[in-house]
């Protein structure tokens, strides 16, 4: 049985790698829908990474409180490796002192407003992660959970002073790495060779 991560460090470790992100976005203010596919690449890092000091300094948080974090970026699923810093972000995890299921995420770039911001997070008993980010004029709420170690789900909303303005629904499927594909191919070749050598009756 897959055990869902219950701390941000576990969540980022379980999220390492490349995911096919299939998302649908609904803009409630002008009743417009859009859908798209992209690759979401996640690279966790520990507290010794230099970016921890940089992000914590920008938000006036003691870097010693950090437990590491992760780099995220979105790329075309048709052009692997086409990284664009306009679609990238860094988060730094600052867990609560007495509860690893709660804490703060320091982002170098916010999801809604492109500036450094502090979010709060918590894990429910069933492993659902809720992240809340308060900007100057709106609030972003995101929930994310693992269905299995190969499938993640994410739903989010942006609420302005006059109500919810946008909702997003994502299904994310883990993409096998080149090493994974080579290992599967080698296993298939070994199976085919062993089958070919079995005597026939």
Secondary structure by P-SEA (a helix, b strand, c coil): cccccccaaaaaaaacccccccccccccccbbbbbbbbbbbbbbbccccaaaaaaaaaaccccccccccbbbbbccccccccccccccbbbbbbcccccccbbbbbbcccccccccbbbbbbbcccbbbbbbbbcccbbbbbbbbbccccbbbbbbbbbccccccbbbbbbbbbbbcaaaaaaaaaaaaaaaaaaaacccc
